[in-house]
Amino acid sequence: MPETGFRRIGDGIRRGAQFSIQVDGAPIVAFSGETVATALLAGGRLALRHTEKSKQPRGIFCGMGICFECLMTVNGVPNVRTCITPAEPGMIVTTQHGLPEVAGDAHH
């Protein structure tokens, strides 16, 4: 991952168990108690999705589930707000490009 300047605090912090999640096919380290977005940010990942119209990258903005800039597909479920979703061992996370296809939606 490219250097982003973001790091987990190392000293004086008690963390939960370490595990990995798969993000676009690559393992990312996470700790029990972290959100998916936190694990991605600590792993150097800034862009979490791309907009439908302009294909621009979006990342964490509000960090509390209000803005929807952190939407990703988690375990096959699209539009998951990763800033409020706890990371769990073995999660499969993929970048969301534009709007997801919805069964019965004639616009896709």
Sequence and secondary structure as in RCSB ss.txt:
>XXXX:A:sequence
MPETGFRRIGDGIRRGAQFSIQVDGAPIVAFSGETVATALLAGGRLALRHTEKSKQPRGIFCGMGICFECLMTVN
GVPNVRTCITPAEPGMIVTTQHGLPEVAGDAHH
>XXXX:A:secstr
    S     TT     EEEEEETTEEEEEETT BHHHHHHHTT    EE TTT  EE  SSSSSSS TTEEEET
TEEEEETTSSB  TT EEE EESS   TT TT 
